[in-house]
């Protein structure tokens, strides 16, 4: 489905086939907002981020930076830091426990997966333990990680075993414990939101079965702008019915451990 298909569907629901009452550029903004809401609420755009290749790799550190500053920063962004994490390097960084979506993981996502703009949640994290093993880490709620793990963070470095996410949505961060003592691959199972469509040639990352939902969300926003609130509410109901979901942007659910019951 191209951008023009979305526009045609919305203009039909609005009975405004020539877009005489709704500016085309504004309708495109509402279409893209509706597409983002579909992704936020359903988690239908799910991707796998890897440090080396989409099929897995050995623990090759690449251009790791000992004593790094916050991952994702531009070089020399912090004058007092020894070094900063290089762009386009999805690796564990020695001494770095915090890995934000923005700046660190999102550039990798956009480079590896067409049509994806950013991450809203992470479902699983796997890291290299110095060789061929790359186990899925055990997840802890942020409060437990802070209270039971990071309480002993001083000089505690090793292969990471626990992970957690701090902040909801696009401002989220993955935190690891223990702090990495050596570089290595990492892989994330992520839920994403799509890039905006601006032309008919732009790739749409939404799955085919979700695209027919977009027109109801965009049409609802257009009707609200014309103060046709009853009609807008009806379109919102159709939008929700087609989705039939909760909100993934807050938390998509986590598995505490894949290998044994920690409790």
PyMOL commands that set and color helices and strands:
alter all, ss='L'
color gray80, all
select helices_A, chain A and resi 3-13+24-42+101-112+142-152+169-171+208-211+214-225+229-243
alter helices_A, ss='H'
color red, helices_A
select strands_A, chain A and resi 46-50+91-92+98-100+116-127+138-139+157-158+162-166+173-177+179-180+184-194
alter strands_A, ss='S'
color yellow, strands_A
deselect
rebuild
show_as cartoon
